[in-house]
Amino acid sequence: MKFHGKIIFVIGSLLSLLVLLNACRKAENWDEEQSDERLSGGSQTVFSEGVGAFSEAFPGLSGSRLDFHDLGDAHFEATFVSSPAPQFQGLGTIFNSNSCFNCHVNDGRGKPILNTEPLASMLFRVSVPGIGQYGEPLAAPGYGGQLQDKATFGHAPEANVTVNWTESPYYFLEGDSIMLRQPIWNFLNHYTAVPPGMMYSARVAPPLHGMGLLEQIDEHTIKSLADVNDANADGISGKANLVWDEKNRRMMLGRFGWKSEAATLDQQVAGAYNEDMGVTSYIFRRESSYGQVQHDGIEDEPEVPDSIFNSVVFYVKTLAVPARRKVTDPIVRRGKDIFSQASCDKCHVTTLRTKTDVTFPEASNQVIHPYTDLLLHDMGPGLADNRPAYEASGSEWRTSPLWGIGLTQLVNGHNNYLHDGRARSIMEAIMWHGGEADASVNYVKALPKTDRDALLSFLRSL
């Protein structure tokens, strides 16, 4: 018995030594191939493929934090009405929508109007030549920074919008083709004179899943991906947008919006309340109609209470990312290789890691696969809105995250992509790319149809 005891003691000592040595090893570089490719949002990934795929809470939430998420969910879907009212009062005299959910249906992607119907899940940013105090677009006199196409009784919308679509064929080298459509926007019934040089930029509502993870990517990581002067001569530069954050009262790295015009989700949500619905918060205390004839003249307290506002921000921050699908399918894997060979991954960066943040443990130190660098890139004249925004020129756009793109049809019932929704398929969206993406587009254009189909199979797996 004593002999066996000695053996057990020795084995135990060796195991303890191995554990100690392993603990003292230096951290190794992360090997993406050793990770589960399905986990797009790291541990905050959900295996959901239905209409609610973008609306799931972080799996890591529990207790009071899950309750706070659910409270934000309820108020995200709330419909605002004009004051006075027993609840959800404060809808502005002019607005684009009366609910967050109306633009972000199922927390997903908006689409453009077809012809003459009212704007539903899209809007227009407006400005005039020049820049504001912090380098922001210069608000248009009489119109502010966003065109409100709806109004409460007794007030006038700023304008109405219709669209005409033009189509032209795009040919691949094999001879087959697709039709690309382009919008011609018409602005009618302006309530007052249009200031000289007023610029319009169409924007459909972006999907919301994973935004809390994107906010947790360290600023240094994003800036390290930039190559403003194209030092490696690959034709791709990328630059950060520096924007004013009203809550923090300083310039910060832009992350959110089609041109990265918001640095934080607090600013993004507060801006949506204010511009889209005319609802004030502790960040933006004046309605978007302030200084215009539509303003009600009332200096309201914040119309959305701080606790409710913070719950909606937390809700957006804690929307999980749907898992990738068919990751072992040979055609999908072939498409992934083509995606890299076409240099698409130089902007749509596959893998990033969130920072360590003890105040937000669920999103802390996560390896994620968002397929974005969160930088601005010149997309050429075809996609240009010719409206600068801080550091973004009229032809520069933020790299859109691709995670979840293959579930758009299921979640939102359409396949409209790009900032104005002009593309009716993923391939149309690819072919609209220009500028820094010219070489990638030409690579795809030259592929045989089987390889193009493989590329689409990969993108639909995201």
C-alpha positions in Angstrom: 0.0 0.0 0.0 2.8 2.3 0.8 4.5 1.5 -2.6 1.3 2.3 -4.4 0.9 5.5 -2.4 4.4 6.6 -3.5 3.5 6.0 -7.2 0.3 8.1 -6.8 2.3 10.8 -5.1 4.9 10.9 -8.0 2.2 10.9 -10.7 0.3 13.7 -8.9 3.5 15.7 -8.6 4.3 15.3 -12.3 0.8 16.3 -13.3 1.0 19.4 -11.1 4.4 20.3 -12.7 2.9 19.9 -16.2 0.0 22.2 -15.3 2.4 24.7 -13.9 4.7 24.6 -17.0 1.7 25.0 -19.3 0.4 28.0 -17.3 3.8 29.7 -17.7 3.9 29.3 -21.5 3.6 32.5 -23.5 0.3 33.1 -25.3 0.2 31.7 -28.8 -1.2 33.3 -31.9 -4.7 32.4 -32.6 -5.1 29.8 -35.3 -8.4 30.5 -37.1 -8.3 27.0 -38.7 -8.4 25.5 -35.2 -11.5 27.4 -34.3 -15.1 26.6 -35.0 -15.9 28.6 -38.1 -19.6 28.6 -37.3 -19.1 30.9 -34.3 -19.3 34.2 -36.1 -19.9 36.0 -32.8 -17.6 34.0 -30.6 -19.4 32.7 -27.5 -22.3 35.1 -28.4 -23.3 33.1 -31.4 -26.8 31.6 -31.8 -27.8 28.7 -34.0 -30.9 30.3 -35.4 -31.9 30.2 -39.1 -35.5 31.5 -38.9 -37.2 34.9 -39.1 -35.8 35.8 -35.6 -32.2 35.0 -36.4 -31.1 38.6 -35.9 -33.2 39.1 -32.7 -31.7 36.7 -30.3 -30.1 37.9 -27.1 -26.5 37.1 -26.2 -26.5 33.5 -24.9 -24.2 34.7 -22.1 -26.9 37.0 -20.6 -28.7 36.0 -17.5 -30.6 37.4 -14.5 -31.0 41.2 -14.3 -28.9 41.7 -17.5 -31.3 39.5 -19.5 -34.2 41.4 -18.0 -32.7 44.7 -19.0 -32.2 43.4 -22.6 -35.9 42.3 -22.6 -37.0 45.8 -21.4 -35.0 47.4 -24.2 -36.6 44.9 -26.6 -40.1 46.0 -25.6 -39.3 49.7 -26.0 -37.5 49.1 -29.3 -40.8 47.9 -30.6 -42.8 50.7 -28.9 -44.9 53.1 -31.2 -44.5 56.7 -30.3 -47.5 59.1 -30.5 -48.0 62.9 -30.2 -48.2 64.4 -26.7 -50.2 64.3 -24.5 -50.6 60.6 -24.2 -50.6 58.1 -21.3 -47.4 56.4 -22.6 -44.9 56.6 -25.5 -45.6 60.2 -26.0 -43.2 62.7 -27.6 -43.4 61.9 -31.4 -41.9 64.9 -33.2 -44.0 67.2 -35.4 -41.9 65.9 -38.3 -40.5 62.4 -38.5 -39.5 59.4 -40.6 -41.0 56.7 -38.5 -42.8 56.3 -35.1 -41.0 53.1 -34.0 -37.5 51.7 -34.1 -38.9 48.4 -35.2 -40.6 49.9 -38.3 -37.2 50.7 -39.8 -35.3 47.7 -38.4 -37.9 45.0 -39.1 -36.8 41.9 -37.1 -33.6 43.8 -36.3 -32.7 43.4 -40.0 -32.0 45.3 -43.2 -34.2 47.9 -44.7 -35.2 48.2 -48.4 -35.9 51.1 -50.8 -39.3 52.2 -52.1 -40.3 50.8 -55.4 -41.8 54.0 -56.8 -44.1 56.5 -55.1 -45.0 54.9 -51.7 -43.9 56.6 -48.5 -40.5 55.8 -47.1 -40.6 52.9 -44.7 -37.2 51.5 -43.8 -35.0 54.1 -45.4 -34.3 57.8 -45.1 -32.2 60.6 -46.6 -29.4 62.5 -45.0 -29.1 66.1 -46.2 -26.5 68.9 -46.0 -25.1 71.9 -47.9 -21.5 72.5 -48.9 -19.2 73.3 -46.0 -18.4 71.7 -42.7 -19.7 72.3 -39.2 -17.8 73.1 -35.9 -16.4 69.6 -35.5 -16.0 68.7 -39.2 -19.4 67.3 -39.5 -21.7 67.8 -42.6 -23.2 71.3 -42.6 -26.9 71.2 -41.8 -29.1 72.5 -44.5 -31.0 75.6 -43.5 -34.6 74.8 -43.0 -34.0 71.1 -43.2 -31.3 70.1 -40.7 -29.3 67.0 -41.3 -32.1 64.6 -42.3 -35.1 64.9 -44.5 -38.3 64.1 -42.6 -41.1 63.0 -45.0 -43.9 62.6 -42.5 -45.6 65.0 -40.1 -48.3 65.1 -37.4 -51.6 66.8 -38.0 -51.3 70.5 -38.7 -47.6 70.3 -39.7 -45.9 70.0 -43.0 -43.4 67.2 -44.0 -40.2 68.6 -45.3 -40.6 66.9 -48.7 -41.9 63.8 -50.4 -39.7 61.3 -52.2 -40.3 59.1 -55.3 -37.9 57.1 -57.4 -37.4 56.0 -61.0 -35.2 52.9 -61.6 -33.0 52.6 -64.6 -31.5 49.2 -65.6 -28.5 48.3 -67.7 -26.8 44.9 -68.4 -23.5 43.9 -66.9 -21.6 41.2 -68.8 -19.3 38.6 -67.4 -16.3 37.4 -69.5 -18.1 34.1 -70.2 -20.9 36.1 -71.9 -23.7 35.7 -69.4 -25.0 38.9 -67.7 -27.1 40.4 -64.9 -29.1 43.6 -64.8 -27.9 46.4 -62.6 -30.4 49.0 -61.5 -29.8 52.5 -60.4 -32.1 54.9 -58.6 -33.1 58.4 -59.7 -34.5 60.1 -56.7 -37.2 62.8 -57.0 -37.9 65.3 -54.2 -41.3 66.9 -54.4 -43.5 69.3 -52.4 -40.7 70.9 -50.3 -42.3 72.8 -47.5 -39.9 75.7 -48.0 -37.2 76.9 -50.4 -34.3 74.5 -50.9 -31.0 76.0 -50.0 -28.4 76.2 -52.8 -26.4 73.1 -53.3 -28.4 70.8 -50.9 -27.1 67.3 -51.1 -29.1 64.1 -50.5 -27.9 60.7 -49.5 -30.2 57.7 -49.5 -29.7 55.2 -46.6 -31.6 52.0 -45.9 -31.7 50.7 -42.3 -28.7 48.4 -41.6 -29.1 45.1 -39.7 -28.4 45.4 -35.9 -27.0 42.0 -34.9 -23.5 42.0 -33.5 -23.1 45.7 -33.1 -22.2 45.4 -29.4 -19.2 43.2 -30.5 -18.1 45.7 -33.1 -18.1 48.4 -30.5 -15.7 46.3 -28.4 -13.0 46.0 -31.0 -10.1 48.0 -29.8 -9.5 51.3 -31.6 -5.8 50.5 -32.1 -6.8 47.2 -33.9 -9.1 49.1 -36.4 -6.5 51.8 -37.0 -3.8 49.2 -37.6 -5.8 47.9 -40.6 -5.7 51.3 -42.3 -3.3 52.0 -45.2 -4.2 55.5 -46.1 -1.3 56.0 -48.5 -1.5 52.5 -49.9 2.0 51.8 -48.7 1.8 48.2 -50.0 0.7 49.3 -53.4 -2.3 46.8 -53.6 -4.7 49.5 -54.6 -6.6 49.2 -51.3 -6.1 51.9 -48.7 -8.9 52.3 -46.0 -9.0 55.0 -43.4 -10.7 55.7 -40.2 -13.4 58.3 -39.8 -13.0 60.6 -36.8 -16.4 62.0 -35.7 -17.8 64.0 -32.9 -19.5 62.1 -30.1 -22.0 64.2 -28.2 -22.2 62.1 -25.1 -18.4 62.0 -24.6 -17.9 65.6 -25.9 -14.9 64.7 -28.0 -13.7 63.4 -31.4 -13.8 59.6 -31.6 -13.3 56.8 -34.1 -16.4 56.3 -36.1 -17.8 52.7 -36.3 -21.5 52.8 -37.1 -23.6 54.0 -40.0 -23.0 53.8 -43.7 -20.1 56.3 -43.5 -19.1 55.5 -39.9 -20.7 58.8 -38.7 -21.3 57.5 -35.1 -18.6 56.4 -32.7 -20.8 54.7 -30.1 -24.1 52.9 -29.9 -25.3 55.6 -27.4 -24.9 58.2 -30.1 -26.3 56.0 -32.8 -29.5 55.2 -30.8 -29.9 58.8 -29.6 -29.5 60.1 -33.1 -32.2 57.7 -34.4 -34.6 58.7 -31.7 -34.0 62.4 -32.5 -33.8 62.5 -36.3 -36.0 59.5 -37.2 -38.8 60.1 -34.6 -38.3 63.6 -33.2 -37.9 62.2 -29.7 -35.5 63.9 -27.3 -33.1 62.1 -24.9 -30.4 63.2 -22.4 -27.9 63.2 -25.3 -30.0 65.2 -27.8 -32.3 67.5 -25.8 -33.7 69.5 -28.8 -36.1 68.1 -31.4 -34.8 67.8 -34.9 -37.3 70.5 -36.0 -35.8 73.1 -33.7 -35.5 76.4 -35.5 -38.0 75.4 -38.1 -41.7 76.5 -38.4 -42.8 72.9 -37.6 -41.2 73.1 -34.1 -43.8 73.1 -31.3 -42.0 75.7 -29.3 -41.9 73.5 -26.2 -38.6 72.9 -24.4 -39.4 69.3 -23.3 -37.5 67.3 -20.7 -36.0 64.3 -22.4 -39.0 62.5 -23.9 -37.4 59.1 -23.5 -36.4 58.5 -19.8 -32.7 57.7 -19.3 -33.5 54.3 -17.9 -35.5 53.4 -21.0 -33.0 54.9 -23.4 -30.2 52.9 -21.7 -32.2 49.7 -22.0 -32.7 50.2 -25.7 -28.9 50.8 -26.1 -28.2 47.7 -24.1 -30.7 45.7 -26.2 -28.9 46.7 -29.4 -25.5 46.0 -27.8 -26.6 42.4 -26.8 -28.1 41.2 -30.1 -26.3 37.9 -30.9 -24.8 36.9 -34.2 -26.3 33.9 -36.1 -23.9 31.0 -36.7 -22.4 30.3 -40.1 -23.9 27.3 -42.0 -22.5 24.6 -44.3 -18.9 25.3 -43.3 -17.7 21.9 -44.4 -19.6 21.9 -47.7 -16.9 21.5 -50.5 -18.6 24.2 -52.7 -18.8 26.6 -49.8 -15.1 26.0 -49.0 -14.2 26.6 -52.6 -16.1 29.9 -52.5 -14.2 30.9 -49.3 -10.9 30.4 -51.2 -12.2 32.5 -54.1 -13.3 35.2 -51.7 -9.7 35.4 -50.5 -8.1 35.0 -54.0 -10.2 38.0 -55.2 -8.8 40.0 -52.2 -12.3 40.6 -50.8 -11.0 39.8 -47.4 -8.6 42.8 -47.5 -11.6 45.0 -46.6 -14.1 42.4 -45.4 -11.6 41.2 -42.8 -12.6 37.7 -41.6 -11.4 37.6 -38.0 -11.1 40.2 -35.3 -10.8 40.0 -31.5 -12.7 42.2 -29.1 -10.9 43.9 -26.2 -11.0 42.9 -22.6 -13.7 44.8 -20.8 -14.7 43.8 -17.2 -17.8 46.1 -17.5 -19.1 44.1 -20.4 -17.9 40.5 -19.9 -20.2 38.9 -22.4 -18.5 40.8 -25.3 -15.0 40.7 -23.7 -12.1 39.0 -25.4 -14.1 37.3 -28.1 -12.8 36.0 -31.5 -15.4 37.0 -34.0 -15.8 36.8 -37.8 -17.6 40.0 -38.9 -16.1 40.4 -42.3 -15.4 44.1 -42.0 -12.5 46.4 -41.1 -14.8 49.2 -40.0 -12.8 51.5 -42.3 -13.8 53.9 -45.1 -13.0 52.8 -48.7 -13.5 54.6 -52.0 -16.1 52.6 -53.9 -15.8 54.6 -57.1 -18.3 57.0 -58.9 -21.0 54.3 -59.4 -21.9 54.2 -55.7 -20.9 57.8 -54.8 -23.5 60.0 -53.1 -21.2 63.0 -53.5 -22.0 64.0 -49.9 -18.9 64.2 -47.6 -19.3 63.3 -43.9 -16.4 64.1 -41.6 -13.3 62.3 -43.1 -15.5 60.4 -45.6 -15.6 61.7 -49.1 -18.6 61.6 -51.4 -17.4 58.2 -52.8 -16.2 56.6 -49.5 -18.2 54.1 -47.5 -17.6 52.0 -44.4 -17.0 48.3 -45.1 -20.3 46.6 -44.3 -20.1 43.6 -42.0 -21.1 40.4 -43.9 -22.0 38.2 -41.0 -25.6 37.1 -41.4 -26.0 38.3 -45.0 -27.1 34.9 -46.1 -30.2 35.1 -43.8 -31.5 38.4 -45.2 -34.3 36.8 -47.3 -35.4 34.7 -44.3 -35.4 37.6 -41.9 -36.6 40.4 -44.0 -38.2 38.9 -47.1 -36.0 40.6 -49.6 -32.4 40.6 -50.9 -31.7 44.3 -51.2 -28.2 45.4 -50.5 -25.8 48.4 -50.5 -26.5 51.8 -48.8 -29.5 52.6 -50.9 -30.8 49.1 -51.5 -30.3 49.2 -55.2 -28.8 45.7 -55.5 -31.4 43.0 -55.7 -28.9 40.2 -55.1 -25.4 39.6 -53.6 -23.9 39.4 -57.1 -25.4 42.7 -58.1 -23.9 44.2 -54.9 -20.5 42.8 -55.9 -20.7 44.2 -59.4 -21.6 47.7 -58.1 -18.3 47.9 -56.3 -15.6 50.2 -57.8 -12.7 52.3 -56.8 -10.5 50.3 -54.4 -12.5 47.2 -55.3 -11.9 47.4 -59.1 -9.4 44.6 -59.1 -11.6 42.3 -57.0 -14.6 43.0 -59.3 -12.5 42.2 -62.4 -11.4 39.0 -60.8 -15.0 37.9 -60.2 -16.0 39.1 -63.6 -13.5 36.7 -65.2 -14.5 33.7 -63.2 -16.4 30.8 -64.8 -20.0 30.6 -63.6 -19.3 27.5 -61.4 -16.8 29.5 -59.4 -19.1 32.5 -59.2 -21.8 30.3 -57.9 -19.3 28.8 -55.3 -18.5 32.4 -54.2 -22.2 33.1 -53.7 -22.6 29.8 -51.8 -19.9 30.9 -49.4 -21.4 34.4 -48.9 -24.9 32.8 -48.3 -23.3 30.6 -45.6 -22.3 33.7 -43.5 
